[in-house]
Amino acid sequence: VQAPTTPGLYRVTHHLLRNSPVAEGKKEKIRQRDAAVLKLEAVRLGDAETKAGSAASEAPLFLMEVKAPEPKKALATGFPPAGQWPPMPPYLQNLPAGSTIDQNLNFQMTGGPGDPTTQFKINDKQYDANCADVTTELGTTETWMVQNSSPLGHPFHIHINPFQLVEQGTIINGKQVPFVKYASPVWQDTIALPVQNNTWDVKAGPIWNNTDAQTKCPTTCTNAGGGKWNGQWNTTIPGVMSVCGCSYTGNGYVLFRHRYSEFTGEYVLHCHFLGHEDRGMMFNVQTVCKDNPTMWGKSKPYPQAECVPGNLTPAAPACTSTTTTSHSGH
């Protein structure tokens, strides 16, 4: 709805339009189409018809007041220096780096995107609503590795707890090789997982033309994790830096950090393609009380603590799959 440009009080009314009968097909099927529209009518405060509505108009659904815009404030003359920036809120501060990977997940497909028999899995299993695949403890921080062993960039999504993205890359000869690293990790709750056998842009210094690229890019890709040049290159900073398109064999991955600061209970992670999550690409996750890991705390208004005596309820059972992961964090 776009507000009128003239300040004042406006009546928003509902008007029902009915189309004329239309013929459809050889059998002359007749149908009616009803369409509802909203109308804006200007009214004046103090008029009798403002309260009752005019005879020619439908009863108002509600009144909308349009105010004149506030005077424009003076714009800053320059970007504020770091000393003038507002402090980072606690919930967006950087999470500490861990020395180990606490959870390792792998998003998998058993067939191609167009195959109706394809199954969508995480860690070799489809979704089980009766248990928790991942168990974490309140007050801890974890490092997660999420791999993708399929040709589709599944959008990984998790409820309740956002994550701080650290790096993306490809698993090459069993080792993670990062091609994107974040000096200041960014907060997200959804990310497209790099595909298996992915292509990455690798910095190559200045490349002046295609002939120069044919000389520099094959060596650049080989030196960066043993990749192969795919014939593509691009200059990102003229005369300073260019990138080569380098292809690699291996699972794509993202590495991120999680913090469990408030909520205890069960939630889910899944592929955000609806057809994939509905066909199995989803896990149950639960956060339990740190001092009582078989219990959740019943929900209480923030900032009241949940994990206190007399406010506990049994946690979900852990899934029995051999790929189930559980860690207390660090």
Disulfide bonds with the S-S distance in Angstrom:
Cys131-Cys319 2.00
Cys217-Cys244 2.13
Cys221-Cys246 2.00
Cys289-Cys307 2.03
